[in-house]
Amino acid sequence: MPENNNRNGHHEPHRGPFALLSRLGRSPRPDRPARRLRGPRPRPDGPARLHYLTKTDHSLAAAKDADLTVTDRTLRAWLEGTRRPSKASLERIDAAYRTVRRRNVARHLLARLNREGRGTRVEFHPLNQSQVAGPLQRVVEYRTMNVRRWDRIVEAWATGDHQGLDDEWTTDVLPDLGFQWGRYEYVTNIGFAA
C-alpha cells in the first residue's frame, strides 16, 4: 500500500516501467537475485552458473553467442573440477549467465503476464507525499488496471533497451488510464502477480 513506500528511510520514486520491473526483486533486473542482506557482494558461483549454461544444447549455444568462447576440453575440465576458471573467465561466465538467464526469464515472464490473452492486473502505488508541504501535495489515488499487451514491454526489457521500455510503457499502457495518465508517470511502485 502507499504507506509502505518508505524503504530504509528513503523515498524512491520510479518512472513507468522501471517501477513495474522493480516489483521483481525490487530491481529492474529480475535475472539477478534480490539483495536482501547487507554486506559484501558474494563472488559469483562459477561452477553453478557454468552448469546452467551447459545443461542443454540451446543454452550452450546461447552462452557461446554471449561471448563465452572456450574450447570443449576447457569447458569439460571446469565442469569436472580438475581446473578452475581464471578471474577473467569467471567474469565472462557471469556475463553469459546473465544474458542467457535474462532470455529464459523473459520467455517465461511473457507467458505468465499475457496469460493467453487475458493479461495481468497491475496495481499503481502513488508517491508517498508525506515529505511534501500540504498545499503542494496532489491527490493521486491507488489504481488498478488490466494490461493485456506485454510482448514489446518484455522484449525491450530483455534486450536492455531502457528507452524502448519507457516508450512502450508511455504509449501502450499509460493511455489506458484515461485522462489521469500523467499522474502515474512517476510512481513509487507498480505491483503485479506474475
N, C-alpha and C positions, 0 to 999 in steps of 0.2 A: 504494500500500500504506500501511498505517498509519504506517510510519516516515517517510513523506513528508508528514506533516500539518503540519509546521512551515514556515510561509511567512514569510520575512523576519524570522525570529526570534520570531514571534508565533504563538500557538495560537489558532485562530479556530473555535470550535465553532458549528455552525449548528443550528437547530431544524427538524426534519422536512422539509417541502417546500422550505424555503429552502436547505437543504443539497443537496437534489435539483437545484434550479434553479441552484445555484452551479456545477454541472458545466458549464453552458453559459457559457463565457467567465468563469468564476469570479465570476459576478454573478447575482443573481436577476432580472436584466433582460437576457435574451438578445437583445432587439431592439436593444440598444446594443452597439457593438464593445467587446471586452475591452481594458482599458488595460494594455498590455504595456510601454510606455515611460514613463519618468519625465519630468516636465517640465510646462510649462503646457498647459492643456487647449486643443486646437485649436478654432478657430472653426468652427461648423457650416457645411458646404458647401451654401449655399443653392441654387445652380443645380442641383446633382446631386440634391438632395432634392426640389426642385421638379419636376424631370423625372420622378422616381419617382412623385410624386403626380399627374402629369398624363398618364402614358403610356397609361392605359386609362380608359374612362368610369367603370368601377367604382371605381378608386382616386381619381379626381377627385371623385366623389360622396361617397366616404368622407372625403376631405380637407375638403370643404365641411361635412360633418356634424361634423368635428372643429374647427370654428370658423376655417377658412381662408376668409374671406369677402372676396374681392376681385373686381373686375369681370373679365370675359373679356379686355378690352382691356389691363388692367394685367398680367394673367397672361401674355398674349402678349408684351408688351413685356419682361417679366422673362425669359421663355424666349429671346427673340431677343437679349437683352443690351443693348437700347437704353436700358433703365432698370434701376436696381438697387433691390432692396427695402430699406426702412429697417430699423433695428435691431429695432423692434417687429414688423415684418412677418417678419423673419428668425426671430424667436422663435416667431411663430405658425406659420411654415413648419416649424420644427423640432418643435414640439408636434404638429402634424398628421402629420408624417412618423413620429414615434414611435408615434402612435396607429394609423395605417394599417399601419405595419411590424409592430407587435405583433399585429394581427389576422391579417396574412398569415403571420407566423411561427407563430402558434398553429394555424392551419389545417393547415399542412404538418407541424408538430411532432406534432399529434394523429394524423395519418395514419401517421407513422413509428412513434410509440410504440404505437399499437393494433395495427399490423401485421395487419389483417384478423382481429382476434380472438385472435391468437397472443400479443399482449402483448410486453413488453420485460423482459429480465433487469436487475435493479437490484442494485448492489453497495453494501453498507453498510460504511463505514470508521469504526471506533470512534474515540473521542477518544484523542489521544496523551496518555498519563498520566505521561509522564516527569517532569513537574514536581510530581506528587503524591507525598506521602510514602508509602513502601512499604506500611504497614499499611492505608492508606486507599484504595489502588488497587483497582479492581474488575476482574474478568476479563470482558472483553467481546470476543468473537471477531469476526473478519471474517465477514460473512454475505452470501448472495445469495438472491434470490427473484425470481419472475416476476410482474410487475404487469400485469394484463390490462385493468383499467378506468381509463383515463386521461381520459375525457371531462370529468368535473367538475373534476378537478385542473387541466387545461389551461384550461378555461373560467374558473375562479377566477383563475388567473394572468393570463389575457388581459384580464380586466376590472380587474385590480389589487386584487382582494379578498383581502387577506392573511389575514384571519380565516377566510374561507371556504376558502382554500387550506390553512390549518392544520387546519381541521375535517375536510376531505375526507381529508387525509393521515392524521390520527389515527383516523378512523372507518373508512376504506376500506382503507388499506394496512397500517398497523402491526398491527392484529389478526391479519393473516395470518402474522405471525411467531410466533404461538402465545404461550405464557406468558412469553416473553422480550421482548415488545414494548416494555416500559418502558425496557429497556436501550438501545434505539435511538431514543429520543425526541430526544436530543441527540447528534449525531454530527459528526465533522469534515467528512466529505464523503460524498456518495452519487453513485455513477457509473452511467451507463447509456450504451449505444451508440445514439444516435438519428440 
